[in-house]
Amino acid sequence: MAKLKNEAQLLKKAIEVAENYAKNRGYAEFASTDSAKDKVECIYRLLVKDKLIQPLAGDQENGVNMKHKLALWISRQLPKDHLLLK
């Protein structure tokens, strides 16, 4: 698994976009007390359920790989000339 350039910023953008997606799907907003780990896992599972991303293998489902998967997902959603992709 190769680390993406600007992966931390891509993850932050992915969480932001996915929170809006979840809200539009009818899910309640995340509470300010929800941990980043919980948000990442919830968002990952929602995107897998909606078949927007491929699920990780069962033995590879951990926080680091979920974060990387979300960063990959958003990198493919952003326009090619977006600042985070440069």
N, CA, C and O atoms as a MOPAC input file, in Angstrom:
PM7 MOZYME 1SCF
protein

 N      0.84400 1    -1.15900 1     0.00000 1
 C      0.00000 1     0.00000 1     0.00000 1
 C      0.89800 1     1.23400 1     0.00000 1
 O      1.56900 1     1.53000 1     0.98900 1
 N      0.90000 1     1.93500 1    -1.10400 1
 C      1.70700 1     3.13900 1    -1.23100 1
 C      0.95000 1     4.33200 1    -0.65300 1
 O     -0.23300 1     4.53600 1    -0.92400 1
 N      1.66400 1     5.10300 1     0.14300 1
 C      1.04700 1     6.29100 1     0.73700 1
 C      0.81700 1     7.32800 1    -0.35300 1
 O      1.67500 1     7.55600 1    -1.20700 1
 N     -0.34900 1     7.94900 1    -0.30900 1
 C     -0.69500 1     8.99600 1    -1.27000 1
 C     -0.07500 1    10.32300 1    -0.86000 1
 O      0.14000 1    10.59100 1     0.32100 1
 N      0.20100 1    11.13000 1    -1.84600 1
 C      0.64100 1    12.49300 1    -1.57200 1
 C     -0.55500 1    13.23400 1    -0.96700 1
 O     -1.66900 1    13.13400 1    -1.47900 1
 N     -0.32800 1    13.96600 1     0.10600 1
 C     -1.38700 1    14.71100 1     0.80300 1
 C     -2.47000 1    13.79000 1     1.36200 1
 O     -3.64400 1    14.16100 1     1.38700 1
 N     -2.09000 1    12.59900 1     1.80900 1
 C     -3.10100 1    11.63100 1     2.26200 1
 C     -3.91600 1    12.14300 1     3.45300 1
 O     -5.12300 1    11.90900 1     3.51400 1
 N     -3.28700 1    12.82500 1     4.38100 1
 C     -4.01300 1    13.32900 1     5.55300 1
 C     -5.06800 1    14.35000 1     5.13600 1
 O     -6.18900 1    14.33200 1     5.64500 1
 N     -4.71200 1    15.23500 1     4.21600 1
 C     -5.66400 1    16.23800 1     3.74600 1
 C     -6.76300 1    15.60000 1     2.90500 1
 O     -7.91800 1    16.02100 1     2.95800 1
 N     -6.39700 1    14.57800 1     2.12700 1
 C     -7.40100 1    13.85500 1     1.34200 1
 C     -8.39300 1    13.14600 1     2.26100 1
 O     -9.59200 1    13.12400 1     1.98500 1
 N     -7.89100 1    12.56800 1     3.35000 1
 C     -8.76900 1    11.89700 1     4.30800 1
 C     -9.72900 1    12.90500 1     4.93200 1
 O    -10.91900 1    12.62600 1     5.08000 1
 N     -9.21700 1    14.06100 1     5.29200 1
 C    -10.06900 1    15.09800 1     5.88000 1
 C    -11.17100 1    15.49900 1     4.90100 1
 O    -12.32800 1    15.65600 1     5.29200 1
 N    -10.81100 1    15.66300 1     3.63500 1
 C    -11.79000 1    16.01900 1     2.59700 1
 C    -12.79300 1    14.87700 1     2.40900 1
 O    -13.98800 1    15.12100 1     2.24300 1
 N    -12.30800 1    13.63300 1     2.43700 1
 C    -13.19200 1    12.47200 1     2.27300 1
 C    -14.22000 1    12.41100 1     3.38700 1
 O    -15.39000 1    12.12200 1     3.13800 1
 N    -13.79300 1    12.68000 1     4.61100 1
 C    -14.72600 1    12.65900 1     5.74200 1
 C    -15.76200 1    13.75500 1     5.57400 1
 O    -16.95000 1    13.53800 1     5.81700 1
 N    -15.31700 1    14.92100 1     5.16200 1
 C    -16.24000 1    16.04900 1     4.95800 1
 C    -17.28400 1    15.72000 1     3.89100 1
 O    -18.47900 1    15.92800 1     4.10200 1
 N    -16.83500 1    15.21000 1     2.75300 1
 C    -17.74500 1    14.88700 1     1.65300 1
 C    -18.67500 1    13.73800 1     2.04000 1
 O    -19.87200 1    13.77300 1     1.75600 1
 N    -18.11500 1    12.72700 1     2.68500 1
 C    -18.91000 1    11.55600 1     3.05500 1
 C    -19.92900 1    11.88500 1     4.13900 1
 O    -21.01300 1    11.30200 1     4.16000 1
 N    -19.60100 1    12.80600 1     5.03600 1
 C    -20.59000 1    13.22900 1     6.03300 1
 C    -21.79400 1    13.86200 1     5.35300 1
 O    -22.93400 1    13.59700 1     5.73400 1
 N    -21.55000 1    14.69000 1     4.35800 1
 C    -22.66000 1    15.29400 1     3.60400 1
 C    -23.44400 1    14.22300 1     2.85500 1
 O    -24.67200 1    14.27600 1     2.80000 1
 N    -22.73900 1    13.24900 1     2.27600 1
 C    -23.39400 1    12.14300 1     1.57800 1
 C    -24.29500 1    11.37000 1     2.54100 1
 O    -25.44300 1    11.06200 1     2.22000 1
 N    -23.76500 1    11.06300 1     3.71700 1
 C    -24.53800 1    10.31300 1     4.71300 1
 C    -25.77000 1    11.10000 1     5.15200 1
 O    -26.85400 1    10.53900 1     5.31300 1
 N    -25.59200 1    12.39300 1     5.34100 1
 C    -26.72200 1    13.23800 1     5.74800 1
 C    -27.80300 1    13.23300 1     4.67000 1
 O    -28.99000 1    13.14700 1     4.98200 1
 N    -27.39800 1    13.32500 1     3.40400 1
 C    -28.35700 1    13.29600 1     2.29500 1
 C    -29.03600 1    11.93900 1     2.16200 1
 O    -30.14200 1    11.84200 1     1.62900 1
 N    -28.37500 1    10.89300 1     2.64600 1
 C    -28.95600 1     9.55000 1     2.60700 1
 C    -29.92700 1     9.32100 1     3.76400 1
 O    -30.59700 1     8.29100 1     3.82900 1
 N    -29.99500 1    10.29400 1     4.67600 1
 C    -30.93200 1    10.17300 1     5.78200 1
 C    -30.31400 1     9.78000 1     7.10400 1
 O    -31.03000 1     9.60400 1     8.09000 1
 N    -29.00000 1     9.63900 1     7.14800 1
 C    -28.34700 1     9.32600 1     8.40800 1
 C    -28.23400 1    10.58300 1     9.25400 1
 O    -28.12300 1    11.69000 1     8.72700 1
 N    -28.26300 1    10.40700 1    10.54700 1
 C    -28.11400 1    11.54100 1    11.45000 1
 C    -26.68100 1    12.07200 1    11.35700 1
 O    -25.76100 1    11.34500 1    10.98400 1
 N    -26.51400 1    13.31900 1    11.69300 1
 C    -25.17500 1    13.90700 1    11.67300 1
 C    -24.31900 1    13.28400 1    12.76400 1
 O    -24.82600 1    12.77700 1    13.76500 1
 N    -23.00900 1    13.33500 1    12.54700 1
 C    -22.09500 1    12.85500 1    13.57200 1
 C    -22.07000 1    13.86500 1    14.70900 1
 O    -22.13300 1    15.07300 1    14.48000 1
 N    -21.97900 1    13.36900 1    15.91900 1
 C    -21.87700 1    14.25100 1    17.07900 1
 C    -20.45500 1    14.76600 1    17.19000 1
 O    -19.51300 1    14.13300 1    16.71500 1
 N    -20.31000 1    15.90500 1    17.81200 1
 C    -18.97000 1    16.47000 1    17.97300 1
 C    -18.11100 1    15.59900 1    18.88600 1
 O    -16.88600 1    15.72200 1    18.89000 1
 N    -18.74300 1    14.72400 1    19.65400 1
 C    -17.99900 1    13.84300 1    20.55300 1
 C    -17.58000 1    12.53400 1    19.88500 1
 O    -16.84300 1    11.75000 1    20.48200 1
 N    -18.03700 1    12.28600 1    18.65700 1
 C    -17.64500 1    11.06600 1    17.94600 1
 C    -16.16900 1    11.14000 1    17.58800 1
 O    -15.68400 1    12.16800 1    17.11500 1
 N    -15.47000 1    10.05700 1    17.81300 1
 C    -14.03800 1    10.04400 1    17.51000 1
 C    -13.82300 1     9.92900 1    16.00700 1
 O    -14.70300 1     9.47600 1    15.27500 1
 N    -12.65700 1    10.34100 1    15.56200 1
 C    -12.30800 1    10.24800 1    14.13900 1
 C    -12.29700 1     8.78600 1    13.70500 1
 O    -12.68300 1     8.46800 1    12.58000 1
 N    -11.86100 1     7.90600 1    14.58300 1
 C    -11.83000 1     6.47200 1    14.28200 1
 C    -13.23500 1     5.95200 1    13.99100 1
 O    -13.44200 1     5.19700 1    13.04000 1
 N    -14.19500 1     6.36000 1    14.81500 1
 C    -15.57800 1     5.92800 1    14.62700 1
 C    -16.16700 1     6.49500 1    13.33400 1
 O    -16.88800 1     5.80200 1    12.61800 1
 N    -15.85500 1     7.75900 1    13.04200 1
 C    -16.33800 1     8.37700 1    11.80600 1
 C    -15.80200 1     7.64300 1    10.59200 1
 O    -16.54400 1     7.34500 1     9.65600 1
 N    -14.49100 1     7.34800 1    10.61100 1
 C    -13.86200 1     6.66000 1     9.47300 1
 C    -14.51700 1     5.30500 1     9.25500 1
 O    -14.84700 1     4.95000 1     8.12300 1
 N    -14.70700 1     4.54300 1    10.33000 1
 C    -15.29900 1     3.21100 1    10.19200 1
 C    -16.74300 1     3.28800 1     9.69900 1
 O    -17.14100 1     2.51200 1     8.83000 1
 N    -17.51900 1     4.20500 1    10.23900 1
 C    -18.91300 1     4.36100 1     9.83000 1
 C    -19.01100 1     4.76400 1     8.35600 1
 O    -19.80000 1     4.20000 1     7.59800 1
 N    -18.20600 1     5.73700 1     7.96800 1
 C    -18.21200 1     6.20400 1     6.57800 1
 C    -17.75400 1     5.09600 1     5.64400 1
 O    -18.35300 1     4.88200 1     4.59000 1
 N    -16.70200 1     4.39500 1     6.02300 1
 C    -16.19800 1     3.27900 1     5.21000 1
 C    -17.30300 1     2.25700 1     4.98900 1
 O    -17.54700 1     1.83700 1     3.85800 1
 N    -17.97100 1     1.85800 1     6.06400 1
 C    -19.01800 1     0.82800 1     5.94700 1
 C    -20.20500 1     1.31200 1     5.11300 1
 O    -20.78900 1     0.53000 1     4.36400 1
 N    -20.56400 1     2.57700 1     5.23200 1
 C    -21.64700 1     3.13300 1     4.42000 1
 C    -21.27200 1     3.09500 1     2.93800 1
 O    -22.08200 1     2.68500 1     2.10600 1
 N    -20.06300 1     3.51600 1     2.60500 1
 C    -19.64100 1     3.52500 1     1.20700 1
 C    -19.52700 1     2.11600 1     0.63700 1
 O    -19.81500 1     1.89700 1    -0.54000 1
 N    -19.11300 1     1.17100 1     1.45300 1
 C    -19.06900 1    -0.22500 1     1.00500 1
 C    -20.48800 1    -0.73500 1     0.78000 1
 O    -20.76800 1    -1.38700 1    -0.22500 1
 N    -21.37900 1    -0.43300 1     1.72100 1
 C    -22.77300 1    -0.88000 1     1.59400 1
 C    -23.42000 1    -0.32700 1     0.33200 1
 O    -24.17600 1    -1.02800 1    -0.33900 1
 N    -23.12500 1     0.92900 1     0.00800 1
 C    -23.68100 1     1.56100 1    -1.18800 1
 C    -22.88500 1     1.23700 1    -2.45300 1
 O    -23.17600 1     1.75000 1    -3.53400 1
 N    -21.89100 1     0.39000 1    -2.29900 1
 C    -21.05100 1    -0.08300 1    -3.41300 1
 C    -20.32500 1     1.05300 1    -4.12700 1
 O    -20.14300 1     1.02700 1    -5.34500 1
 N    -19.91500 1     2.05400 1    -3.34300 1
 C    -19.12700 1     3.14600 1    -3.89700 1
 C    -17.63200 1     2.86200 1    -3.79800 1
 O    -16.82900 1     3.44800 1    -4.52400 1
 N    -17.26700 1     1.95200 1    -2.88800 1
 C    -15.88200 1     1.49200 1    -2.79500 1
 C    -15.88300 1    -0.01500 1    -2.59500 1
 O    -16.85800 1    -0.59200 1    -2.11400 1
 N    -14.78000 1    -0.64000 1    -2.97000 1
 C    -14.61700 1    -2.08300 1    -2.78100 1
 C    -14.26100 1    -2.34700 1    -1.33200 1
 O    -13.46100 1    -1.60400 1    -0.76400 1
 N    -14.81800 1    -3.36900 1    -0.71300 1
 C    -14.46600 1    -3.66700 1     0.67900 1
 C    -13.04400 1    -4.22700 1     0.77400 1
 O    -12.53500 1    -4.84900 1    -0.15800 1
 N    -12.43300 1    -3.98900 1     1.91100 1
 C    -11.13100 1    -4.57000 1     2.19700 1
 C    -11.32000 1    -6.04300 1     2.54500 1
 O    -12.40400 1    -6.46400 1     2.94700 1
 N    -10.27200 1    -6.80500 1     2.38800 1
 C    -10.30700 1    -8.20100 1     2.83100 1
 C    -10.50100 1    -8.20400 1     4.34800 1
 O    -10.04000 1    -7.29500 1     5.03800 1
 N    -11.17100 1    -9.20700 1     4.85300 1
 C    -11.50900 1    -9.26600 1     6.26800 1
 C    -10.32400 1    -9.10100 1     7.19900 1
 O    -10.43900 1    -8.44100 1     8.23200 1
 N     -9.18800 1    -9.68800 1     6.85400 1
 C     -8.01400 1    -9.59000 1     7.71900 1
 C     -7.29600 1    -8.25500 1     7.58900 1
 O     -6.36900 1    -7.97300 1     8.34700 1
 N     -7.72000 1    -7.42500 1     6.62600 1
 C     -7.08100 1    -6.12300 1     6.43300 1
 C     -7.96600 1    -4.95900 1     6.87600 1
 O     -7.60600 1    -3.79700 1     6.68800 1
 N     -9.11200 1    -5.26600 1     7.45800 1
 C    -10.01500 1    -4.21600 1     7.92800 1
 C     -9.49000 1    -3.64100 1     9.22900 1
 O     -9.74800 1    -4.17300 1    10.30900 1
 N     -8.75400 1    -2.55100 1     9.11300 1
 C     -8.28300 1    -1.83400 1    10.28500 1
 C     -8.31500 1    -0.34600 1     9.97600 1
 O     -8.53700 1     0.05200 1     8.83300 1
 N     -8.09500 1     0.46100 1    10.98000 1
 C     -8.20500 1     1.90300 1    10.82000 1
 C     -7.30300 1     2.48300 1     9.75600 1
 O     -7.72600 1     3.34300 1     8.98300 1
 N     -6.06100 1     2.02300 1     9.70400 1
 C     -5.09500 1     2.55900 1     8.73500 1
 C     -5.54700 1     2.26600 1     7.31500 1
 O     -5.51800 1     3.15200 1     6.46000 1
 N     -5.95800 1     1.05100 1     7.05600 1
 C     -6.38800 1     0.67700 1     5.70200 1
 C     -7.70300 1     1.34500 1     5.31700 1
 O     -7.89800 1     1.70200 1     4.15500 1
 N     -8.61000 1     1.51800 1     6.28500 1
 C     -9.86300 1     2.21300 1     5.99500 1
 C     -9.59300 1     3.67100 1     5.63700 1
 O    -10.19600 1     4.21100 1     4.70900 1
 N     -8.68700 1     4.30400 1     6.37600 1
 C     -8.32800 1     5.69700 1     6.07500 1
 C     -7.73400 1     5.80900 1     4.67500 1
 O     -8.06800 1     6.71800 1     3.91600 1
 N     -6.84500 1     4.86800 1     4.34600 1
 C     -6.21800 1     4.87900 1     3.01700 1
 C     -7.27000 1     4.68500 1     1.93100 1
 O     -7.22900 1     5.34800 1     0.89400 1
 N     -8.20200 1     3.78400 1     2.17000 1
 C     -9.27000 1     3.51500 1     1.19900 1
 C    -10.12800 1     4.76000 1     0.96900 1
 O    -10.49000 1     5.06300 1    -0.16800 1
 N    -10.45300 1     5.47900 1     2.04100 1
 C    -11.23600 1     6.71000 1     1.90800 1
 C    -10.44700 1     7.78400 1     1.16400 1
 O    -11.01400 1     8.52200 1     0.35900 1
 N     -9.15600 1     7.87700 1     1.42400 1
 C     -8.32000 1     8.85000 1     0.71200 1
 C     -8.26300 1     8.51100 1    -0.77800 1
 O     -8.31200 1     9.40800 1    -1.61800 1
 N     -8.16000 1     7.23100 1    -1.10600 1
 C     -8.17700 1     6.80900 1    -2.51200 1
 C     -9.51500 1     7.16000 1    -3.16100 1
 O     -9.56400 1     7.65400 1    -4.28800 1
 N    -10.58500 1     6.90000 1    -2.44000 1
 C    -11.92400 1     7.17000 1    -2.97200 1
 C    -12.08500 1     8.64800 1    -3.32200 1
 O    -12.54300 1     8.98300 1    -4.41400 1
 N    -11.71000 1     9.52800 1    -2.39800 1
 C    -11.90300 1    10.95100 1    -2.66400 1
 C    -10.94300 1    11.43500 1    -3.74000 1
 O    -11.27900 1    12.34900 1    -4.49300 1
 N     -9.76700 1    10.84900 1    -3.83000 1
 C     -8.81800 1    11.27200 1    -4.87000 1
 C     -9.36900 1    10.98300 1    -6.26200 1
 O     -9.01300 1    11.65400 1    -7.23000 1
 N    -10.23200 1     9.98800 1    -6.35400 1
 C    -10.84800 1     9.65500 1    -7.64400 1
 C    -12.09400 1    10.48900 1    -7.91200 1
 O    -12.55100 1    10.57300 1    -9.05200 1
 N    -12.64500 1    11.10600 1    -6.87000 1
 C    -13.84400 1    11.92400 1    -7.02500 1
 C    -13.51500 1    13.38300 1    -7.35800 1
 O    -14.31400 1    14.09100 1    -7.96900 1
 N    -12.34100 1    13.80500 1    -6.94800 1
 C    -11.95300 1    15.20300 1    -7.15700 1
 C    -11.54900 1    15.44200 1    -8.60400 1
 O    -11.09800 1    14.51600 1    -9.27800 1
 N    -11.70400 1    16.66600 1    -9.08900 1
 C    -11.23400 1    16.98500 1   -10.44300 1
 C     -9.71300 1    16.81400 1   -10.53200 1
 O     -9.00500 1    16.98300 1    -9.53900 1
 N     -9.23100 1    16.48600 1   -11.70200 1
 C     -7.80300 1    16.21000 1   -11.89800 1
 C     -6.90600 1    17.38300 1   -11.51300 1
 O     -5.75400 1    17.17700 1   -11.13200 1
 N     -7.41200 1    18.60000 1   -11.60600 1
 C     -6.59200 1    19.76800 1   -11.31200 1
 C     -6.78900 1    20.29500 1    -9.88400 1
 O     -6.39300 1    21.42200 1    -9.58600 1
 N     -7.39400 1    19.49700 1    -9.00300 1
 C     -7.62000 1    19.92300 1    -7.62700 1
 C     -6.27800 1    20.05800 1    -6.89900 1
 O     -5.34400 1    19.29900 1    -7.16100 1
 N     -6.19200 1    21.01600 1    -5.99700 1
 C     -4.95000 1    21.29100 1    -5.28500 1
 C     -4.41800 1    20.10500 1    -4.49700 1
 O     -3.20400 1    19.93200 1    -4.39700 1
 N     -5.29400 1    19.29100 1    -3.93900 1
 C     -4.84900 1    18.15400 1    -3.13700 1
 C     -4.21800 1    17.04600 1    -3.98500 1
 O     -3.53700 1    16.17200 1    -3.44800 1
 N     -4.43100 1    17.07200 1    -5.27000 1
 C     -3.88900 1    16.03400 1    -6.14300 1
 C     -2.56200 1    16.43200 1    -6.77000 1
 O     -1.95800 1    15.64500 1    -7.50000 1
 N     -2.10700 1    17.64200 1    -6.49300 1
 C     -0.84600 1    18.11000 1    -7.07400 1
 C      0.31600 1    17.84000 1    -6.17100 1
 O      1.45200 1    18.17200 1    -6.51100 1

